[in-house]
Amino acid sequence: MKHALLIGLLLTVTHGFCQTETEFDKPYISMGVIVSDLDASLDFYTNIIGMKETGGFTVNDAMGKKTGLTGGVAFDVKVLKLYDDPNATEYKLMSFGNQKSKEETHIQERNGMRYITLFYKSLDAVNQRLKDNNITFLSEEPTHIPDGRRFILVQDPDGVFIELIGN
């Protein structure tokens, strides 16, 4: 019994030393994406790509101004994740009714965040949903990449490039 307690204590202390110290509070990134049509984008990301809507919130006009985000315009945010887990990356959609950006066909056409990459166990189901919804493939459909997995490149309703990688 003494040995079990000693081993447990040793493992706990060792685990504490092995954890990397970081200045970050959360182990994930939360990204905000401005879309022209919130309903169309929400449909694309949930029903076609397969993300889950896990929540949302409203930023009122005073908070929009105070934070410097909008200069005084209120907005609603829909929070999506690949799966409902507190440590999963958040993909936040919001709309201000802006027109769609100029159509682009390749990632090198402007600076800034250009694409996201989603990793699937199998691309079969999402590939079928893309086809069923007449989503244009920018890649050959699907492209085999050197590590043996398959790759699909599409765009969301506002032109954000979406890389889909899986078996």
Salt bridges, closest charged atoms under 4 A:
GLU53 OE2 - LYS78 NZ 3.91
GLU104 OE2 - ARG110 NE 3.30
GLU104 OE1 - ARG114 NH2 2.46
GLU109 OE2 - HIS106 ND1 3.38
ASP124 OD1 - ARG150 NH2 2.74
GLU141 OE2 - LYS131 NZ 2.99
ASP147 OD2 - ARG149 NH2 2.56
